[in-house]
Amino acid sequence: MDRVRLAYDLVRAYVYALVLAALATVVWLLAPEVAATPQVAGLWFAVAGFGVLVLVTFLLTQYSRRI
């Protein structure tokens, strides 16, 4: 598989995860009894962790191209 296409797919998945996390947060703000605060914080932690993985993968790909 093409590495650039894979990077774009990972970034696209990250953007979708951000949108879903934002929607879940809005729902939680409107109806806090739906989810506990630690669950919402965990959701954002997971989304941020995935973003870091995408960034590291992208940087390693770019680094390996230059070597």
mmCIF file as Biopython writes it, N, C-alpha, C and O atoms, coordinates in Angstrom:
data_model
#
loop_
_atom_site.group_PDB
_atom_site.id
_atom_site.type_symbol
_atom_site.label_atom_id
_atom_site.label_alt_id
_atom_site.label_comp_id
_atom_site.label_asym_id
_atom_site.label_entity_id
_atom_site.label_seq_id
_atom_site.pdbx_PDB_ins_code
_atom_site.Cartn_x
_atom_site.Cartn_y
_atom_site.Cartn_z
_atom_site.occupancy
_atom_site.B_iso_or_equiv
_atom_site.auth_seq_id
_atom_site.auth_asym_id
_atom_site.pdbx_PDB_model_num
ATOM 1   N N  . MET A ? 1  ? 0.848   -1.185 0.000  1.0 0.0 1  A 1 
ATOM 2   C CA . MET A ? 1  ? 0.000   0.000  0.000  1.0 0.0 1  A 1 
ATOM 3   C C  . MET A ? 1  ? 0.890   1.244  0.000  1.0 0.0 1  A 1 
ATOM 4   O O  . MET A ? 1  ? 1.954   1.267  0.618  1.0 0.0 1  A 1 
ATOM 5   N N  . ASP A ? 2  ? 0.448   2.231  -0.677 1.0 0.0 2  A 1 
ATOM 6   C CA . ASP A ? 2  ? 1.169   3.490  -0.749 1.0 0.0 2  A 1 
ATOM 7   C C  . ASP A ? 2  ? 1.202   4.151  0.629  1.0 0.0 2  A 1 
ATOM 8   O O  . ASP A ? 2  ? 0.167   4.293  1.280  1.0 0.0 2  A 1 
ATOM 9   N N  . ARG A ? 3  ? 2.388   4.552  1.066  1.0 0.0 3  A 1 
ATOM 10  C CA . ARG A ? 3  ? 2.526   5.135  2.406  1.0 0.0 3  A 1 
ATOM 11  C C  . ARG A ? 3  ? 1.803   6.468  2.545  1.0 0.0 3  A 1 
ATOM 12  O O  . ARG A ? 3  ? 1.235   6.766  3.595  1.0 0.0 3  A 1 
ATOM 13  N N  . VAL A ? 4  ? 1.824   7.257  1.496  1.0 0.0 4  A 1 
ATOM 14  C CA . VAL A ? 4  ? 1.157   8.563  1.559  1.0 0.0 4  A 1 
ATOM 15  C C  . VAL A ? 4  ? -0.347  8.371  1.695  1.0 0.0 4  A 1 
ATOM 16  O O  . VAL A ? 4  ? -1.007  9.071  2.463  1.0 0.0 4  A 1 
ATOM 17  N N  . ARG A ? 5  ? -0.883  7.412  0.940  1.0 0.0 5  A 1 
ATOM 18  C CA . ARG A ? 5  ? -2.323  7.139  1.048  1.0 0.0 5  A 1 
ATOM 19  C C  . ARG A ? 5  ? -2.675  6.636  2.447  1.0 0.0 5  A 1 
ATOM 20  O O  . ARG A ? 5  ? -3.713  7.003  2.998  1.0 0.0 5  A 1 
ATOM 21  N N  . LEU A ? 6  ? -1.820  5.806  3.014  1.0 0.0 6  A 1 
ATOM 22  C CA . LEU A ? 6  ? -2.044  5.320  4.368  1.0 0.0 6  A 1 
ATOM 23  C C  . LEU A ? 6  ? -2.032  6.478  5.367  1.0 0.0 6  A 1 
ATOM 24  O O  . LEU A ? 6  ? -2.861  6.524  6.277  1.0 0.0 6  A 1 
ATOM 25  N N  . ALA A ? 7  ? -1.090  7.414  5.196  1.0 0.0 7  A 1 
ATOM 26  C CA . ALA A ? 7  ? -1.026  8.578  6.088  1.0 0.0 7  A 1 
ATOM 27  C C  . ALA A ? 7  ? -2.304  9.411  5.966  1.0 0.0 7  A 1 
ATOM 28  O O  . ALA A ? 7  ? -2.853  9.861  6.971  1.0 0.0 7  A 1 
ATOM 29  N N  . TYR A ? 8  ? -2.771  9.614  4.740  1.0 0.0 8  A 1 
ATOM 30  C CA . TYR A ? 8  ? -4.009  10.368 4.558  1.0 0.0 8  A 1 
ATOM 31  C C  . TYR A ? 8  ? -5.202  9.645  5.180  1.0 0.0 8  A 1 
ATOM 32  O O  . TYR A ? 8  ? -6.083  10.279 5.760  1.0 0.0 8  A 1 
ATOM 33  N N  . ASP A ? 9  ? -5.228  8.328  5.059  1.0 0.0 9  A 1 
ATOM 34  C CA . ASP A ? 9  ? -6.316  7.558  5.669  1.0 0.0 9  A 1 
ATOM 35  C C  . ASP A ? 9  ? -6.292  7.675  7.187  1.0 0.0 9  A 1 
ATOM 36  O O  . ASP A ? 9  ? -7.342  7.781  7.821  1.0 0.0 9  A 1 
ATOM 37  N N  . LEU A ? 10 ? -5.095  7.657  7.769  1.0 0.0 10 A 1 
ATOM 38  C CA . LEU A ? 10 ? -4.985  7.812  9.224  1.0 0.0 10 A 1 
ATOM 39  C C  . LEU A ? 10 ? -5.424  9.202  9.667  1.0 0.0 10 A 1 
ATOM 40  O O  . LEU A ? 10 ? -6.102  9.350  10.684 1.0 0.0 10 A 1 
ATOM 41  N N  . VAL A ? 11 ? -5.040  10.210 8.910  1.0 0.0 11 A 1 
ATOM 42  C CA . VAL A ? 11 ? -5.456  11.577 9.244  1.0 0.0 11 A 1 
ATOM 43  C C  . VAL A ? 11 ? -6.969  11.713 9.109  1.0 0.0 11 A 1 
ATOM 44  O O  . VAL A ? 11 ? -7.609  12.361 9.937  1.0 0.0 11 A 1 
ATOM 45  N N  . ARG A ? 12 ? -7.540  11.113 8.077  1.0 0.0 12 A 1 
ATOM 46  C CA . ARG A ? 12 ? -8.992  11.155 7.887  1.0 0.0 12 A 1 
ATOM 47  C C  . ARG A ? 12 ? -9.710  10.470 9.058  1.0 0.0 12 A 1 
ATOM 48  O O  . ARG A ? 12 ? -10.719 10.971 9.554  1.0 0.0 12 A 1 
ATOM 49  N N  . ALA A ? 13 ? -9.180  9.324  9.492  1.0 0.0 13 A 1 
ATOM 50  C CA . ALA A ? 13 ? -9.770  8.621  10.632 1.0 0.0 13 A 1 
ATOM 51  C C  . ALA A ? 13 ? -9.660  9.469  11.889 1.0 0.0 13 A 1 
ATOM 52  O O  . ALA A ? 13 ? -10.578 9.476  12.709 1.0 0.0 13 A 1 
ATOM 53  N N  . TYR A ? 14 ? -8.554  10.184 12.052 1.0 0.0 14 A 1 
ATOM 54  C CA . TYR A ? 14 ? -8.377  11.046 13.217 1.0 0.0 14 A 1 
ATOM 55  C C  . TYR A ? 14 ? -9.390  12.192 13.202 1.0 0.0 14 A 1 
ATOM 56  O O  . TYR A ? 14 ? -9.964  12.525 14.239 1.0 0.0 14 A 1 
ATOM 57  N N  . VAL A ? 15 ? -9.607  12.784 12.057 1.0 0.0 15 A 1 
ATOM 58  C CA . VAL A ? 15 ? -10.587 13.875 11.957 1.0 0.0 15 A 1 
ATOM 59  C C  . VAL A ? 15 ? -11.990 13.360 12.284 1.0 0.0 15 A 1 
ATOM 60  O O  . VAL A ? 15 ? -12.752 14.029 12.983 1.0 0.0 15 A 1 
ATOM 61  N N  . TYR A ? 16 ? -12.329 12.168 11.777 1.0 0.0 16 A 1 
ATOM 62  C CA . TYR A ? 16 ? -13.630 11.581 12.110 1.0 0.0 16 A 1 
ATOM 63  C C  . TYR A ? 16 ? -13.745 11.334 13.606 1.0 0.0 16 A 1 
ATOM 64  O O  . TYR A ? 16 ? -14.803 11.562 14.192 1.0 0.0 16 A 1 
ATOM 65  N N  . ALA A ? 17 ? -12.660 10.867 14.232 1.0 0.0 17 A 1 
ATOM 66  C CA . ALA A ? 17 ? -12.676 10.632 15.678 1.0 0.0 17 A 1 
ATOM 67  C C  . ALA A ? 17 ? -12.857 11.941 16.436 1.0 0.0 17 A 1 
ATOM 68  O O  . ALA A ? 17 ? -13.565 11.982 17.442 1.0 0.0 17 A 1 
ATOM 69  N N  . LEU A ? 18 ? -12.222 13.011 15.962 1.0 0.0 18 A 1 
ATOM 70  C CA . LEU A ? 18 ? -12.402 14.321 16.601 1.0 0.0 18 A 1 
ATOM 71  C C  . LEU A ? 18 ? -13.842 14.785 16.505 1.0 0.0 18 A 1 
ATOM 72  O O  . LEU A ? 18 ? -14.397 15.298 17.477 1.0 0.0 18 A 1 
ATOM 73  N N  . VAL A ? 19 ? -14.452 14.610 15.343 1.0 0.0 19 A 1 
ATOM 74  C CA . VAL A ? 19 ? -15.846 15.028 15.166 1.0 0.0 19 A 1 
ATOM 75  C C  . VAL A ? 19 ? -16.757 14.221 16.083 1.0 0.0 19 A 1 
ATOM 76  O O  . VAL A ? 19 ? -17.641 14.784 16.728 1.0 0.0 19 A 1 
ATOM 77  N N  . LEU A ? 20 ? -16.550 12.914 16.147 1.0 0.0 20 A 1 
ATOM 78  C CA . LEU A ? 20 ? -17.376 12.075 17.022 1.0 0.0 20 A 1 
ATOM 79  C C  . LEU A ? 20 ? -17.169 12.434 18.493 1.0 0.0 20 A 1 
ATOM 80  O O  . LEU A ? 20 ? -18.129 12.469 19.262 1.0 0.0 20 A 1 
ATOM 81  N N  . ALA A ? 21 ? -15.933 12.697 18.886 1.0 0.0 21 A 1 
ATOM 82  C CA . ALA A ? 21 ? -15.669 13.083 20.276 1.0 0.0 21 A 1 
ATOM 83  C C  . ALA A ? 21 ? -16.316 14.425 20.593 1.0 0.0 21 A 1 
ATOM 84  O O  . ALA A ? 21 ? -16.843 14.621 21.688 1.0 0.0 21 A 1 
ATOM 85  N N  . ALA A ? 22 ? -16.276 15.349 19.638 1.0 0.0 22 A 1 
ATOM 86  C CA . ALA A ? 22 ? -16.908 16.650 19.854 1.0 0.0 22 A 1 
ATOM 87  C C  . ALA A ? 22 ? -18.420 16.497 19.995 1.0 0.0 22 A 1 
ATOM 88  O O  . ALA A ? 22 ? -19.030 17.122 20.862 1.0 0.0 22 A 1 
ATOM 89  N N  . LEU A ? 23 ? -19.025 15.665 19.145 1.0 0.0 23 A 1 
ATOM 90  C CA . LEU A ? 23 ? -20.466 15.437 19.248 1.0 0.0 23 A 1 
ATOM 91  C C  . LEU A ? 23 ? -20.829 14.774 20.579 1.0 0.0 23 A 1 
ATOM 92  O O  . LEU A ? 23 ? -21.822 15.134 21.211 1.0 0.0 23 A 1 
ATOM 93  N N  . ALA A ? 24 ? -20.017 13.807 20.995 1.0 0.0 24 A 1 
ATOM 94  C CA . ALA A ? 24 ? -20.271 13.148 22.278 1.0 0.0 24 A 1 
ATOM 95  C C  . ALA A ? 24 ? -20.139 14.136 23.434 1.0 0.0 24 A 1 
ATOM 96  O O  . ALA A ? 24 ? -20.900 14.063 24.399 1.0 0.0 24 A 1 
ATOM 97  N N  . THR A ? 25 ? -19.192 15.048 23.345 1.0 0.0 25 A 1 
ATOM 98  C CA . THR A ? 25 ? -19.026 16.056 24.394 1.0 0.0 25 A 1 
ATOM 99  C C  . THR A ? 25 ? -20.217 17.004 24.427 1.0 0.0 25 A 1 
ATOM 100 O O  . THR A ? 25 ? -20.684 17.373 25.505 1.0 0.0 25 A 1 
ATOM 101 N N  . VAL A ? 26 ? -20.708 17.399 23.266 1.0 0.0 26 A 1 
ATOM 102 C CA . VAL A ? 26 ? -21.877 18.286 23.213 1.0 0.0 26 A 1 
ATOM 103 C C  . VAL A ? 26 ? -23.091 17.582 23.820 1.0 0.0 26 A 1 
ATOM 104 O O  . VAL A ? 26 ? -23.843 18.179 24.589 1.0 0.0 26 A 1 
ATOM 105 N N  . VAL A ? 27 ? -23.274 16.307 23.466 1.0 0.0 27 A 1 
ATOM 106 C CA . VAL A ? 27 ? -24.384 15.551 24.051 1.0 0.0 27 A 1 
ATOM 107 C C  . VAL A ? 27 ? -24.222 15.472 25.556 1.0 0.0 27 A 1 
ATOM 108 O O  . VAL A ? 27 ? -25.193 15.617 26.297 1.0 0.0 27 A 1 
ATOM 109 N N  . TRP A ? 28 ? -22.993 15.241 26.013 1.0 0.0 28 A 1 
ATOM 110 C CA . TRP A ? 28 ? -22.740 15.153 27.453 1.0 0.0 28 A 1 
ATOM 111 C C  . TRP A ? 28 ? -23.006 16.491 28.141 1.0 0.0 28 A 1 
ATOM 112 O O  . TRP A ? 28 ? -23.545 16.525 29.247 1.0 0.0 28 A 1 
ATOM 113 N N  . LEU A ? 29 ? -22.627 17.600 27.485 1.0 0.0 29 A 1 
ATOM 114 C CA . LEU A ? 29 ? -22.874 18.913 28.087 1.0 0.0 29 A 1 
ATOM 115 C C  . LEU A ? 29 ? -24.365 19.214 28.183 1.0 0.0 29 A 1 
ATOM 116 O O  . LEU A ? 29 ? -24.813 19.854 29.134 1.0 0.0 29 A 1 
ATOM 117 N N  . LEU A ? 30 ? -25.130 18.753 27.200 1.0 0.0 30 A 1 
ATOM 118 C CA . LEU A ? 30 ? -26.573 18.990 27.219 1.0 0.0 30 A 1 
ATOM 119 C C  . LEU A ? 30 ? -27.294 18.050 28.189 1.0 0.0 30 A 1 
ATOM 120 O O  . LEU A ? 30 ? -28.310 18.426 28.774 1.0 0.0 30 A 1 
ATOM 121 N N  . ALA A ? 31 ? -26.783 16.851 28.359 1.0 0.0 31 A 1 
ATOM 122 C CA . ALA A ? 31 ? -27.397 15.863 29.250 1.0 0.0 31 A 1 
ATOM 123 C C  . ALA A ? 31 ? -26.291 15.133 30.021 1.0 0.0 31 A 1 
ATOM 124 O O  . ALA A ? 31 ? -25.909 14.027 29.637 1.0 0.0 31 A 1 
ATOM 125 N N  . PRO A ? 32 ? -25.774 15.727 31.096 1.0 0.0 32 A 1 
ATOM 126 C CA . PRO A ? 32 ? -24.623 15.144 31.801 1.0 0.0 32 A 1 
ATOM 127 C C  . PRO A ? 32 ? -24.902 13.781 32.436 1.0 0.0 32 A 1 
ATOM 128 O O  . PRO A ? 32 ? -23.964 13.071 32.797 1.0 0.0 32 A 1 
ATOM 129 N N  . GLU A ? 33 ? -26.148 13.411 32.575 1.0 0.0 33 A 1 
ATOM 130 C CA . GLU A ? 33 ? -26.434 12.108 33.168 1.0 0.0 33 A 1 
ATOM 131 C C  . GLU A ? 33 ? -26.178 10.955 32.200 1.0 0.0 33 A 1 
ATOM 132 O O  . GLU A ? 33 ? -26.199 9.794  32.610 1.0 0.0 33 A 1 
ATOM 133 N N  . VAL A ? 34 ? -25.938 11.256 30.920 1.0 0.0 34 A 1 
ATOM 134 C CA . VAL A ? 34 ? -25.685 10.212 29.928 1.0 0.0 34 A 1 
ATOM 135 C C  . VAL A ? 34 ? -24.360 9.512  30.198 1.0 0.0 34 A 1 
ATOM 136 O O  . VAL A ? 34 ? -24.275 8.288  30.094 1.0 0.0 34 A 1 
ATOM 137 N N  . ALA A ? 35 ? -23.335 10.267 30.541 1.0 0.0 35 A 1 
ATOM 138 C CA . ALA A ? 35 ? -22.010 9.688  30.785 1.0 0.0 35 A 1 
ATOM 139 C C  . ALA A ? 35 ? -21.352 10.404 31.952 1.0 0.0 35 A 1 
ATOM 140 O O  . ALA A ? 35 ? -21.579 11.592 32.181 1.0 0.0 35 A 1 
ATOM 141 N N  . ALA A ? 36 ? -20.540 9.666  32.678 1.0 0.0 36 A 1 
ATOM 142 C CA . ALA A ? 36 ? -19.806 10.256 33.799 1.0 0.0 36 A 1 
ATOM 143 C C  . ALA A ? 36 ? -18.639 11.089 33.261 1.0 0.0 36 A 1 
ATOM 144 O O  . ALA A ? 36 ? -18.178 10.870 32.141 1.0 0.0 36 A 1 
ATOM 145 N N  . THR A ? 37 ? -18.173 12.034 34.056 1.0 0.0 37 A 1 
ATOM 146 C CA . THR A ? 37 ? -17.073 12.907 33.651 1.0 0.0 37 A 1 
ATOM 147 C C  . THR A ? 37 ? -15.807 12.131 33.292 1.0 0.0 37 A 1 
ATOM 148 O O  . THR A ? 37 ? -15.167 12.466 32.295 1.0 0.0 37 A 1 
ATOM 149 N N  . PRO A ? 38 ? -15.415 11.108 34.060 1.0 0.0 38 A 1 
ATOM 150 C CA . PRO A ? 38 ? -14.207 10.377 33.665 1.0 0.0 38 A 1 
ATOM 151 C C  . PRO A ? 38 ? -14.320 9.703  32.288 1.0 0.0 38 A 1 
ATOM 152 O O  . PRO A ? 38 ? -13.318 9.550  31.590 1.0 0.0 38 A 1 
ATOM 153 N N  . GLN A ? 39 ? -15.536 9.300  31.901 1.0 0.0 39 A 1 
ATOM 154 C CA . GLN A ? 39 ? -15.704 8.683  30.582 1.0 0.0 39 A 1 
ATOM 155 C C  . GLN A ? 39 ? -15.467 9.705  29.474 1.0 0.0 39 A 1 
ATOM 156 O O  . GLN A ? 39 ? -14.849 9.378  28.460 1.0 0.0 39 A 1 
ATOM 157 N N  . VAL A ? 40 ? -15.938 10.917 29.646 1.0 0.0 40 A 1 
ATOM 158 C CA . VAL A ? 40 ? -15.735 11.957 28.638 1.0 0.0 40 A 1 
ATOM 159 C C  . VAL A ? 40 ? -14.256 12.331 28.573 1.0 0.0 40 A 1 
ATOM 160 O O  . VAL A ? 40 ? -13.709 12.529 27.488 1.0 0.0 40 A 1 
ATOM 161 N N  . ALA A ? 41 ? -13.615 12.427 29.727 1.0 0.0 41 A 1 
ATOM 162 C CA . ALA A ? 41 ? -12.183 12.723 29.750 1.0 0.0 41 A 1 
ATOM 163 C C  . ALA A ? 41 ? -11.398 11.587 29.094 1.0 0.0 41 A 1 
ATOM 164 O O  . ALA A ? 41 ? -10.427 11.834 28.378 1.0 0.0 41 A 1 
ATOM 165 N N  . GLY A ? 42 ? -11.813 10.354 29.335 1.0 0.0 42 A 1 
ATOM 166 C CA . GLY A ? 42 ? -11.154 9.212  28.714 1.0 0.0 42 A 1 
ATOM 167 C C  . GLY A ? 42 ? -11.322 9.210  27.207 1.0 0.0 42 A 1 
ATOM 168 O O  . GLY A ? 42 ? -10.419 8.807  26.473 1.0 0.0 42 A 1 
ATOM 169 N N  . LEU A ? 43 ? -12.474 9.661  26.749 1.0 0.0 43 A 1 
ATOM 170 C CA . LEU A ? 43 ? -12.726 9.757  25.309 1.0 0.0 43 A 1 
ATOM 171 C C  . LEU A ? 43 ? -11.751 10.733 24.670 1.0 0.0 43 A 1 
ATOM 172 O O  . LEU A ? 43 ? -11.155 10.428 23.637 1.0 0.0 43 A 1 
ATOM 173 N N  . TRP A ? 44 ? -11.583 11.903 25.275 1.0 0.0 44 A 1 
ATOM 174 C CA . TRP A ? 44 ? -10.654 12.882 24.724 1.0 0.0 44 A 1 
ATOM 175 C C  . TRP A ? 44 ? -9.205  12.403 24.835 1.0 0.0 44 A 1 
ATOM 176 O O  . TRP A ? 44 ? -8.391  12.691 23.957 1.0 0.0 44 A 1 
ATOM 177 N N  . PHE A ? 45 ? -8.878  11.675 25.903 1.0 0.0 45 A 1 
ATOM 178 C CA . PHE A ? 45 ? -7.536  11.116 26.046 1.0 0.0 45 A 1 
ATOM 179 C C  . PHE A ? 45 ? -7.256  10.112 24.934 1.0 0.0 45 A 1 
ATOM 180 O O  . PHE A ? 45 ? -6.160  10.093 24.375 1.0 0.0 45 A 1 
ATOM 181 N N  . ALA A ? 46 ? -8.248  9.274  24.611 1.0 0.0 46 A 1 
ATOM 182 C CA . ALA A ? 46 ? -8.087  8.293  23.539 1.0 0.0 46 A 1 
ATOM 183 C C  . ALA A ? 46 ? -7.917  8.977  22.185 1.0 0.0 46 A 1 
ATOM 184 O O  . ALA A ? 46 ? -7.086  8.561  21.378 1.0 0.0 46 A 1 
ATOM 185 N N  . VAL A ? 47 ? -8.699  10.021 21.935 1.0 0.0 47 A 1 
ATOM 186 C CA . VAL A ? 47 ? -8.594  10.740 20.667 1.0 0.0 47 A 1 
ATOM 187 C C  . VAL A ? 47 ? -7.226  11.416 20.555 1.0 0.0 47 A 1 
ATOM 188 O O  . VAL A ? 47 ? -6.607  11.387 19.492 1.0 0.0 47 A 1 
ATOM 189 N N  . ALA A ? 48 ? -6.756  12.019 21.641 1.0 0.0 48 A 1 
ATOM 190 C CA . ALA A ? 48 ? -5.439  12.662 21.625 1.0 0.0 48 A 1 
ATOM 191 C C  . ALA A ? 48 ? -4.334  11.620 21.434 1.0 0.0 48 A 1 
ATOM 192 O O  . ALA A ? 48 ? -3.372  11.863 20.706 1.0 0.0 48 A 1 
ATOM 193 N N  . GLY A ? 49 ? -4.469  10.471 22.081 1.0 0.0 49 A 1 
ATOM 194 C CA . GLY A ? 49 ? -3.479  9.410  21.918 1.0 0.0 49 A 1 
ATOM 195 C C  . GLY A ? 49 ? -3.416  8.915  20.489 1.0 0.0 49 A 1 
ATOM 196 O O  . GLY A ? 49 ? -2.330  8.667  19.966 1.0 0.0 49 A 1 
ATOM 197 N N  . PHE A ? 50 ? -4.569  8.769  19.851 1.0 0.0 50 A 1 
ATOM 198 C CA . PHE A ? 50 ? -4.596  8.352  18.456 1.0 0.0 50 A 1 
ATOM 199 C C  . PHE A ? 50 ? -3.933  9.411  17.575 1.0 0.0 50 A 1 
ATOM 200 O O  . PHE A ? 50 ? -3.222  9.075  16.628 1.0 0.0 50 A 1 
ATOM 201 N N  . GLY A ? 51 ? -4.161  10.672 17.881 1.0 0.0 51 A 1 
ATOM 202 C CA . GLY A ? 51 ? -3.531  11.750 17.121 1.0 0.0 51 A 1 
ATOM 203 C C  . GLY A ? 51 ? -2.017  11.719 17.233 1.0 0.0 51 A 1 
ATOM 204 O O  . GLY A ? 51 ? -1.311  11.971 16.257 1.0 0.0 51 A 1 
ATOM 205 N N  . VAL A ? 52 ? -1.519  11.409 18.420 1.0 0.0 52 A 1 
ATOM 206 C CA . VAL A ? 52 ? -0.077  11.303 18.606 1.0 0.0 52 A 1 
ATOM 207 C C  . VAL A ? 52 ? 0.464   10.131 17.783 1.0 0.0 52 A 1 
ATOM 208 O O  . VAL A ? 52 ? 1.523   10.249 17.168 1.0 0.0 52 A 1 
ATOM 209 N N  . LEU A ? 53 ? -0.247  9.013  17.766 1.0 0.0 53 A 1 
ATOM 210 C CA . LEU A ? 53 ? 0.190   7.876  16.951 1.0 0.0 53 A 1 
ATOM 211 C C  . LEU A ? 53 ? 0.220   8.223  15.466 1.0 0.0 53 A 1 
ATOM 212 O O  . LEU A ? 53 ? 1.144   7.836  14.751 1.0 0.0 53 A 1 
ATOM 213 N N  . VAL A ? 54 ? -0.787  8.950  15.008 1.0 0.0 54 A 1 
ATOM 214 C CA . VAL A ? 54 ? -0.808  9.377  13.607 1.0 0.0 54 A 1 
ATOM 215 C C  . VAL A ? 54 ? 0.370   10.293 13.321 1.0 0.0 54 A 1 
ATOM 216 O O  . VAL A ? 54 ? 1.027   10.152 12.290 1.0 0.0 54 A 1 
ATOM 217 N N  . LEU A ? 55 ? 0.640   11.222 14.214 1.0 0.0 55 A 1 
ATOM 218 C CA . LEU A ? 55 ? 1.748   12.152 14.019 1.0 0.0 55 A 1 
ATOM 219 C C  . LEU A ? 55 ? 3.086   11.414 14.003 1.0 0.0 55 A 1 
ATOM 220 O O  . LEU A ? 55 ? 3.928   11.691 13.149 1.0 0.0 55 A 1 
ATOM 221 N N  . VAL A ? 56 ? 3.291   10.493 14.920 1.0 0.0 56 A 1 
ATOM 222 C CA . VAL A ? 56 ? 4.542   9.728  14.963 1.0 0.0 56 A 1 
ATOM 223 C C  . VAL A ? 56 ? 4.699   8.895  13.699 1.0 0.0 56 A 1 
ATOM 224 O O  . VAL A ? 56 ? 5.792   8.830  13.136 1.0 0.0 56 A 1 
ATOM 225 N N  . THR A ? 57 ? 3.625   8.257  13.246 1.0 0.0 57 A 1 
ATOM 226 C CA . THR A ? 57 ? 3.690   7.476  12.014 1.0 0.0 57 A 1 
ATOM 227 C C  . THR A ? 57 ? 4.052   8.356  10.831 1.0 0.0 57 A 1 
ATOM 228 O O  . THR A ? 57 ? 4.880   7.977  10.002 1.0 0.0 57 A 1 
ATOM 229 N N  . PHE A ? 58 ? 3.443   9.522  10.747 1.0 0.0 58 A 1 
ATOM 230 C CA . PHE A ? 58 ? 3.741   10.441 9.657  1.0 0.0 58 A 1 
ATOM 231 C C  . PHE A ? 58 ? 5.195   10.902 9.704  1.0 0.0 58 A 1 
ATOM 232 O O  . PHE A ? 58 ? 5.875   10.925 8.678  1.0 0.0 58 A 1 
ATOM 233 N N  . LEU A ? 59 ? 5.671   11.268 10.893 1.0 0.0 59 A 1 
ATOM 234 C CA . LEU A ? 59 ? 7.054   11.737 11.018 1.0 0.0 59 A 1 
ATOM 235 C C  . LEU A ? 59 ? 8.051   10.631 10.703 1.0 0.0 59 A 1 
ATOM 236 O O  . LEU A ? 59 ? 9.065   10.884 10.051 1.0 0.0 59 A 1 
ATOM 237 N N  . LEU A ? 60 ? 7.782   9.413  11.153 1.0 0.0 60 A 1 
ATOM 238 C CA . LEU A ? 60 ? 8.675   8.302  10.824 1.0 0.0 60 A 1 
ATOM 239 C C  . LEU A ? 60 ? 8.689   8.014  9.328  1.0 0.0 60 A 1 
ATOM 240 O O  . LEU A ? 60 ? 9.735   7.687  8.767  1.0 0.0 60 A 1 
ATOM 241 N N  . THR A ? 61 ? 7.556   8.130  8.693  1.0 0.0 61 A 1 
ATOM 242 C CA . THR A ? 61 ? 7.478   7.935  7.245  1.0 0.0 61 A 1 
ATOM 243 C C  . THR A ? 61 ? 8.301   8.990  6.526  1.0 0.0 61 A 1 
ATOM 244 O O  . THR A ? 61 ? 9.056   8.675  5.606  1.0 0.0 61 A 1 
ATOM 245 N N  . GLN A ? 62 ? 8.158   10.231 6.941  1.0 0.0 62 A 1 
ATOM 246 C CA . GLN A ? 62 ? 8.923   11.301 6.314  1.0 0.0 62 A 1 
ATOM 247 C C  . GLN A ? 62 ? 10.421  11.126 6.553  1.0 0.0 62 A 1 
ATOM 248 O O  . GLN A ? 62 ? 11.233  11.365 5.659  1.0 0.0 62 A 1 
ATOM 249 N N  . TYR A ? 63 ? 10.775  10.710 7.761  1.0 0.0 63 A 1 
ATOM 250 C CA . TYR A ? 63 ? 12.187  10.494 8.099  1.0 0.0 63 A 1 
ATOM 251 C C  . TYR A ? 63 ? 12.779  9.357  7.261  1.0 0.0 63 A 1 
ATOM 252 O O  . TYR A ? 63 ? 13.905  9.454  6.773  1.0 0.0 63 A 1 
ATOM 253 N N  . SER A ? 64 ? 12.002  8.279  7.102  1.0 0.0 64 A 1 
ATOM 254 C CA . SER A ? 64 ? 12.505  7.142  6.333  1.0 0.0 64 A 1 
ATOM 255 C C  . SER A ? 64 ? 12.635  7.469  4.841  1.0 0.0 64 A 1 
ATOM 256 O O  . SER A ? 64 ? 13.455  6.863  4.151  1.0 0.0 64 A 1 
ATOM 257 N N  . ARG A ? 65 ? 11.871  8.380  4.354  1.0 0.0 65 A 1 
ATOM 258 C CA . ARG A ? 65 ? 12.003  8.806  2.949  1.0 0.0 65 A 1 
ATOM 259 C C  . ARG A ? 65 ? 13.299  9.557  2.708  1.0 0.0 65 A 1 
ATOM 260 O O  . ARG A ? 65 ? 13.862  9.481  1.616  1.0 0.0 65 A 1 
ATOM 261 N N  . ARG A ? 66 ? 13.778  10.278 3.707  1.0 0.0 66 A 1 
ATOM 262 C CA . ARG A ? 66 ? 14.970  11.112 3.545  1.0 0.0 66 A 1 
ATOM 263 C C  . ARG A ? 66 ? 16.261  10.318 3.725  1.0 0.0 66 A 1 
ATOM 264 O O  . ARG A ? 66 ? 17.333  10.781 3.335  1.0 0.0 66 A 1 
ATOM 265 N N  . ILE A ? 67 ? 16.168  9.148  4.304  1.0 0.0 67 A 1 
ATOM 266 C CA . ILE A ? 67 ? 17.381  8.346  4.535  1.0 0.0 67 A 1 
ATOM 267 C C  . ILE A ? 67 ? 17.724  7.566  3.289  1.0 0.0 67 A 1 
ATOM 268 O O  . ILE A ? 67 ? 18.709  6.829  3.274  1.0 0.0 67 A 1 
#
